[in-house]
Amino acid sequence: PNNDQFDWTEFPLFAPDAAVVPRVADGDQNVPSALAALSHVLYDEETPREKAELLREKGNRAFKRGKRMYKEAIRLYNEAIEIGCDEPDVCAANFNNRAAAQLV
């Protein structure tokens, strides 16, 4: 098909240069899933909880690499704590992991 007939919303990675990806609400069933995914990547930001958990996971991976990576793990746990997540379970996990890394 020629470009005039091509529905780029079905395959948004092949959108024409002038195309604008719309902001898609979560759970909107009226748009193709690929377009919804691209919209999420472009417009949605991570919550403080998600950022803190991601940093904790990176810290955990650094910690598991051994003694030479403990300082990096502590730095990542500190960054996760500084995010300011107000959820007690996330804060506790980051403080506990940092303490464990400082003790070894």
Protein Blocks (a to p, Z undefined) as FASTA:
>chain_A
ZZklpcfklmmmlgcfklccddddehiakbcfklmmmmmmmmpccdfklmmmmmmmmmmm
mmmnojklmmmmmmmmmmmmmnopabfklmmmmmmmmmmmmmZZ
